[in-house]
Amino acid sequence: MVDRFLRYSLERERKICVVLMDGGAMKKINLLVTAIDSDGFTARLPGRKRETHFALRDVLTAAYARGDQGELE
């Protein structure tokens, strides 16, 4: 299911909400996926110009960002 949301963000250029494990603590962030590879994905975080790589093993769940219902326009 997480892969589906990552592909949704990449293909439609829409932000998604992701819950990650970060140093033993859960962290909820909105992000825009810019690339997907075999071990994770690269995303742009709000307020940052530089992209960050995340490992798939750190992702607990993903969902639509607030205000996005996943409708096809």
N, CA, C and O atoms as CSV, one atom per row, in Angstrom:
chain,resi,resn,atom,element,x,y,z
A,1,MET,N,N,0.823,-1.196,0.000
A,1,MET,CA,C,0.000,0.000,0.000
A,1,MET,C,C,0.864,1.256,0.000
A,1,MET,O,O,0.509,2.251,-0.631
A,2,VAL,N,N,1.990,1.219,0.698
A,2,VAL,CA,C,2.884,2.377,0.731
A,2,VAL,C,C,3.405,2.673,-0.671
A,2,VAL,O,O,3.493,3.834,-1.069
A,3,ASP,N,N,3.751,1.629,-1.421
A,3,ASP,CA,C,4.249,1.816,-2.789
A,3,ASP,C,C,3.229,2.545,-3.652
A,3,ASP,O,O,3.590,3.373,-4.489
A,4,ARG,N,N,1.981,2.241,-3.449
A,4,ARG,CA,C,0.909,2.875,-4.222
A,4,ARG,C,C,0.875,4.392,-3.982
A,4,ARG,O,O,0.731,5.169,-4.926
A,5,PHE,N,N,1.008,4.801,-2.737
A,5,PHE,CA,C,1.006,6.235,-2.420
A,5,PHE,C,C,2.274,6.918,-2.934
A,5,PHE,O,O,2.218,8.060,-3.390
A,6,LEU,N,N,3.412,6.231,-2.863
A,6,LEU,CA,C,4.647,6.809,-3.387
A,6,LEU,C,C,4.533,7.036,-4.898
A,6,LEU,O,O,4.926,8.088,-5.402
A,7,ARG,N,N,4.000,6.054,-5.612
A,7,ARG,CA,C,3.808,6.200,-7.059
A,7,ARG,C,C,2.790,7.298,-7.377
A,7,ARG,O,O,2.957,8.045,-8.342
A,8,TYR,N,N,1.736,7.391,-6.564
A,8,TYR,CA,C,0.720,8.439,-6.732
A,8,TYR,C,C,1.375,9.818,-6.651
A,8,TYR,O,O,1.123,10.678,-7.495
A,9,SER,N,N,2.204,10.024,-5.648
A,9,SER,CA,C,2.870,11.311,-5.466
A,9,SER,C,C,3.820,11.601,-6.623
A,9,SER,O,O,3.871,12.728,-7.116
A,10,LEU,N,N,4.563,10.604,-7.054
A,10,LEU,CA,C,5.522,10.785,-8.138
A,10,LEU,C,C,4.827,11.070,-9.463
A,10,LEU,O,O,5.202,12.006,-10.169
A,11,GLU,N,N,3.823,10.276,-9.806
A,11,GLU,CA,C,3.157,10.409,-11.101
A,11,GLU,C,C,2.274,11.646,-11.204
A,11,GLU,O,O,2.210,12.268,-12.264
A,12,ARG,N,N,1.599,12.008,-10.134
A,12,ARG,CA,C,0.652,13.127,-10.170
A,12,ARG,C,C,1.225,14.424,-9.589
A,12,ARG,O,O,0.563,15.462,-9.603
A,13,GLU,N,N,2.464,14.355,-9.076
A,13,GLU,CA,C,3.125,15.509,-8.458
A,13,GLU,C,C,2.267,16.109,-7.356
A,13,GLU,O,O,2.048,17.319,-7.309
A,14,ARG,N,N,1.783,15.246,-6.470
A,14,ARG,CA,C,0.952,15.660,-5.329
A,14,ARG,C,C,1.659,15.275,-4.034
A,14,ARG,O,O,2.354,14.260,-3.983
A,15,LYS,N,N,1.486,16.072,-3.002
A,15,LYS,CA,C,2.060,15.756,-1.696
A,15,LYS,C,C,1.284,14.616,-1.046
A,15,LYS,O,O,0.081,14.462,-1.258
A,16,ILE,N,N,1.996,13.822,-0.253
A,16,ILE,CA,C,1.380,12.771,0.550
A,16,ILE,C,C,1.867,12.912,1.983
A,16,ILE,O,O,2.865,13.581,2.247
A,17,CYS,N,N,1.160,12.282,2.895
A,17,CYS,CA,C,1.520,12.261,4.304
A,17,CYS,C,C,2.173,10.905,4.598
A,17,CYS,O,O,1.620,9.860,4.253
A,18,VAL,N,N,3.332,10.925,5.226
A,18,VAL,CA,C,4.074,9.702,5.510
A,18,VAL,C,C,4.452,9.677,6.990
A,18,VAL,O,O,4.852,10.697,7.550
A,19,VAL,N,N,4.323,8.509,7.619
A,19,VAL,CA,C,4.780,8.313,8.994
A,19,VAL,C,C,6.050,7.480,8.917
A,19,VAL,O,O,6.044,6.370,8.387
A,20,LEU,N,N,7.148,8.029,9.456
A,20,LEU,CA,C,8.465,7.407,9.396
A,20,LEU,C,C,8.998,7.117,10.790
A,20,LEU,O,O,8.600,7.753,11.766
A,21,MET,N,N,9.897,6.157,10.868
A,21,MET,CA,C,10.679,5.952,12.086
A,21,MET,C,C,11.945,6.779,11.929
A,21,MET,O,O,12.699,6.591,10.974
A,22,ASP,N,N,12.178,7.680,12.850
A,22,ASP,CA,C,13.336,8.565,12.785
A,22,ASP,C,C,14.085,8.498,14.105
A,22,ASP,O,O,13.717,9.166,15.072
A,23,GLY,N,N,15.128,7.695,14.140
A,23,GLY,CA,C,15.925,7.571,15.366
A,23,GLY,C,C,15.149,6.977,16.527
A,23,GLY,O,O,15.366,7.373,17.672
A,24,GLY,N,N,14.251,6.040,16.264
A,24,GLY,CA,C,13.477,5.397,17.305
A,24,GLY,C,C,12.165,6.088,17.633
A,24,GLY,O,O,11.407,5.603,18.472
A,25,ALA,N,N,11.888,7.199,16.995
A,25,ALA,CA,C,10.638,7.921,17.223
A,25,ALA,C,C,9.854,8.029,15.914
A,25,ALA,O,O,10.431,8.122,14.831
A,26,MET,N,N,8.536,8.015,16.043
A,26,MET,CA,C,7.698,8.185,14.856
A,26,MET,C,C,7.615,9.661,14.499
A,26,MET,O,O,7.533,10.525,15.373
A,27,LYS,N,N,7.636,9.935,13.197
A,27,LYS,CA,C,7.585,11.306,12.712
A,27,LYS,C,C,6.628,11.361,11.534
A,27,LYS,O,O,6.772,10.586,10.588
A,28,LYS,N,N,5.653,12.264,11.573
A,28,LYS,CA,C,4.673,12.428,10.504
A,28,LYS,C,C,5.038,13.665,9.690
A,28,LYS,O,O,5.146,14.764,10.235
A,29,ILE,N,N,5.230,13.481,8.365
A,29,ILE,CA,C,5.604,14.593,7.508
A,29,ILE,C,C,4.852,14.534,6.178
A,29,ILE,O,O,4.480,13.460,5.706
A,30,ASN,N,N,4.640,15.698,5.594
A,30,ASN,CA,C,4.115,15.794,4.239
A,30,ASN,C,C,5.306,15.954,3.316
A,30,ASN,O,O,6.248,16.682,3.629
A,31,LEU,N,N,5.267,15.272,2.178
A,31,LEU,CA,C,6.375,15.358,1.242
A,31,LEU,C,C,5.902,15.113,-0.178
A,31,LEU,O,O,4.798,14.620,-0.409
A,32,LEU,N,N,6.761,15.469,-1.128
A,32,LEU,CA,C,6.503,15.266,-2.545
A,32,LEU,C,C,7.584,14.338,-3.080
A,32,LEU,O,O,8.763,14.691,-3.060
A,33,VAL,N,N,7.205,13.166,-3.554
A,33,VAL,CA,C,8.159,12.180,-4.054
A,33,VAL,C,C,8.678,12.643,-5.412
A,33,VAL,O,O,7.899,13.009,-6.291
A,34,THR,N,N,10.022,12.622,-5.576
A,34,THR,CA,C,10.638,13.033,-6.837
A,34,THR,C,C,11.296,11.870,-7.572
A,34,THR,O,O,11.538,11.960,-8.776
A,35,ALA,N,N,11.592,10.765,-6.856
A,35,ALA,CA,C,12.198,9.585,-7.487
A,35,ALA,C,C,12.007,8.383,-6.577
A,35,ALA,O,O,11.952,8.513,-5.355
A,36,ILE,N,N,11.906,7.205,-7.196
A,36,ILE,CA,C,11.787,5.948,-6.459
A,36,ILE,C,C,12.871,5.011,-6.973
A,36,ILE,O,O,13.052,4.860,-8.182
A,37,ASP,N,N,13.599,4.376,-6.038
A,37,ASP,CA,C,14.597,3.387,-6.429
A,37,ASP,C,C,14.362,2.091,-5.669
A,37,ASP,O,O,13.353,1.955,-4.977
A,38,SER,N,N,15.273,1.145,-5.788
A,38,SER,CA,C,15.056,-0.186,-5.222
A,38,SER,C,C,15.039,-0.212,-3.694
A,38,SER,O,O,14.348,-1.048,-3.111
A,39,ASP,N,N,15.772,0.670,-3.037
A,39,ASP,CA,C,15.832,0.631,-1.576
A,39,ASP,C,C,15.100,1.770,-0.887
A,39,ASP,O,O,15.073,1.824,0.343
A,40,GLY,N,N,14.509,2.673,-1.641
A,40,GLY,CA,C,13.801,3.787,-1.023
A,40,GLY,C,C,13.298,4.791,-2.041
A,40,GLY,O,O,12.996,4.450,-3.185
A,41,PHE,N,N,13.216,6.044,-1.595
A,41,PHE,CA,C,12.712,7.099,-2.469
A,41,PHE,C,C,13.331,8.428,-2.079
A,41,PHE,O,O,13.810,8.608,-0.959
A,42,THR,N,N,13.310,9.350,-3.025
A,42,THR,CA,C,13.798,10.702,-2.805
A,42,THR,C,C,12.600,11.628,-2.817
A,42,THR,O,O,11.706,11.498,-3.653
A,43,ALA,N,N,12.591,12.572,-1.872
A,43,ALA,CA,C,11.437,13.464,-1.751
A,43,ALA,C,C,11.876,14.865,-1.374
A,43,ALA,O,O,12.952,15.079,-0.816
A,44,ARG,N,N,11.008,15.813,-1.698
A,44,ARG,CA,C,11.210,17.207,-1.327
A,44,ARG,C,C,10.298,17.508,-0.145
A,44,ARG,O,O,9.090,17.282,-0.207
A,45,LEU,N,N,10.884,18.018,0.923
A,45,LEU,CA,C,10.133,18.365,2.124
A,45,LEU,C,C,9.708,19.825,2.057
A,45,LEU,O,O,10.367,20.629,1.398
A,46,PRO,N,N,8.615,20.179,2.730
A,46,PRO,CA,C,8.149,21.573,2.722
A,46,PRO,C,C,9.203,22.520,3.296
A,46,PRO,O,O,9.810,22.239,4.329
A,47,GLY,N,N,9.405,23.632,2.619
A,47,GLY,CA,C,10.344,24.639,3.104
A,47,GLY,C,C,11.801,24.336,2.812
A,47,GLY,O,O,12.679,25.088,3.235
A,48,ARG,N,N,12.076,23.260,2.103
A,48,ARG,CA,C,13.456,22.907,1.770
A,48,ARG,C,C,13.597,22.781,0.258
A,48,ARG,O,O,12.721,22.241,-0.417
A,49,LYS,N,N,14.706,23.284,-0.259
A,49,LYS,CA,C,14.965,23.184,-1.689
A,49,LYS,C,C,15.685,21.895,-2.035
A,49,LYS,O,O,15.559,21.379,-3.146
A,50,ARG,N,N,16.438,21.382,-1.082
A,50,ARG,CA,C,17.231,20.170,-1.298
A,50,ARG,C,C,16.383,18.924,-1.055
A,50,ARG,O,O,15.567,18.881,-0.134
A,51,GLU,N,N,16.590,17.913,-1.898
A,51,GLU,CA,C,15.839,16.667,-1.762
A,51,GLU,C,C,16.513,15.743,-0.756
A,51,GLU,O,O,17.724,15.817,-0.549
A,52,THR,N,N,15.719,14.868,-0.129
A,52,THR,CA,C,16.197,13.945,0.889
A,52,THR,C,C,15.838,12.526,0.483
A,52,THR,O,O,14.761,12.288,-0.063
A,53,HIS,N,N,16.745,11.572,0.752
A,53,HIS,CA,C,16.486,10.165,0.444
A,53,HIS,C,C,15.992,9.465,1.709
A,53,HIS,O,O,16.552,9.654,2.789
A,54,PHE,N,N,14.942,8.655,1.570
A,54,PHE,CA,C,14.370,7.891,2.674
A,54,PHE,C,C,14.406,6.406,2.324
A,54,PHE,O,O,14.174,6.034,1.174
A,55,ALA,N,N,14.693,5.565,3.300
A,55,ALA,CA,C,14.675,4.116,3.093
A,55,ALA,C,C,13.251,3.605,3.265
A,55,ALA,O,O,12.528,4.064,4.149
A,56,LEU,N,N,12.847,2.658,2.426
A,56,LEU,CA,C,11.503,2.083,2.529
A,56,LEU,C,C,11.274,1.395,3.868
A,56,LEU,O,O,10.150,1.376,4.370
A,57,ARG,N,N,12.322,0.833,4.446
A,57,ARG,CA,C,12.174,0.127,5.731
A,57,ARG,C,C,11.787,1.072,6.871
A,57,ARG,O,O,11.280,0.622,7.899
A,58,ASP,N,N,12.021,2.379,6.700
A,58,ASP,CA,C,11.677,3.363,7.735
A,58,ASP,C,C,10.241,3.870,7.629
A,58,ASP,O,O,9.748,4.522,8.549
A,59,VAL,N,N,9.566,3.579,6.520
A,59,VAL,CA,C,8.201,4.061,6.300
A,59,VAL,C,C,7.205,3.112,6.959
A,59,VAL,O,O,7.172,1.923,6.641
A,60,LEU,N,N,6.404,3.630,7.866
A,60,LEU,CA,C,5.391,2.821,8.540
A,60,LEU,C,C,4.077,2.824,7.766
A,60,LEU,O,O,3.455,1.776,7.593
A,61,THR,N,N,3.654,3.990,7.303
A,61,THR,CA,C,2.409,4.100,6.542
A,61,THR,C,C,2.428,5.383,5.714
A,61,THR,O,O,3.237,6.282,5.946
A,62,ALA,N,N,1.526,5.444,4.753
A,62,ALA,CA,C,1.397,6.633,3.912
A,62,ALA,C,C,-0.083,6.859,3.618
A,62,ALA,O,O,-0.875,5.917,3.619
A,63,ALA,N,N,-0.447,8.111,3.367
A,63,ALA,CA,C,-1.845,8.462,3.097
A,63,ALA,C,C,-1.881,9.751,2.288
A,63,ALA,O,O,-0.856,10.404,2.094
A,64,TYR,N,N,-3.075,10.108,1.818
A,64,TYR,CA,C,-3.242,11.379,1.125
A,64,TYR,C,C,-2.960,12.516,2.093
A,64,TYR,O,O,-3.276,12.426,3.280
A,65,ALA,N,N,-2.366,13.581,1.584
A,65,ALA,CA,C,-2.139,14.774,2.401
A,65,ALA,C,C,-3.486,15.443,2.666
A,65,ALA,O,O,-4.462,15.195,1.958
A,66,ARG,N,N,-3.526,16.269,3.664
A,66,ARG,CA,C,-4.754,16.967,4.031
A,66,ARG,C,C,-5.307,17.750,2.833
A,66,ARG,O,O,-4.571,18.477,2.167
A,67,GLY,N,N,-6.585,17.596,2.572
A,67,GLY,CA,C,-7.242,18.283,1.471
A,67,GLY,C,C,-7.223,17.535,0.166
A,67,GLY,O,O,-7.868,17.955,-0.794
A,68,ASP,N,N,-6.489,16.418,0.102
A,68,ASP,CA,C,-6.413,15.622,-1.124
A,68,ASP,C,C,-7.241,14.344,-0.924
A,68,ASP,O,O,-7.000,13.578,0.009
A,69,GLN,N,N,-8.204,14.130,-1.797
A,69,GLN,CA,C,-9.037,12.939,-1.700
A,69,GLN,C,C,-8.678,11.901,-2.749
A,69,GLN,O,O,-9.315,10.850,-2.827
A,70,GLY,N,N,-7.651,12.188,-3.566
A,70,GLY,CA,C,-7.204,11.244,-4.569
A,70,GLY,C,C,-8.051,11.212,-5.822
A,70,GLY,O,O,-7.998,10.245,-6.582
A,71,GLU,N,N,-8.832,12.257,-6.049
A,71,GLU,CA,C,-9.676,12.288,-7.242
A,71,GLU,C,C,-8.829,12.446,-8.485
A,71,GLU,O,O,-7.790,13.104,-8.451
A,72,LEU,N,N,-9.256,11.858,-9.563
A,72,LEU,CA,C,-8.621,12.035,-10.855
A,72,LEU,C,C,-9.295,13.196,-11.553
A,72,LEU,O,O,-10.512,13.195,-11.737
A,73,GLU,N,N,-8.519,14.174,-11.937
A,73,GLU,CA,C,-9.081,15.405,-12.510
A,73,GLU,C,C,-9.441,15.239,-13.952
A,73,GLU,O,O,-9.925,16.181,-14.580
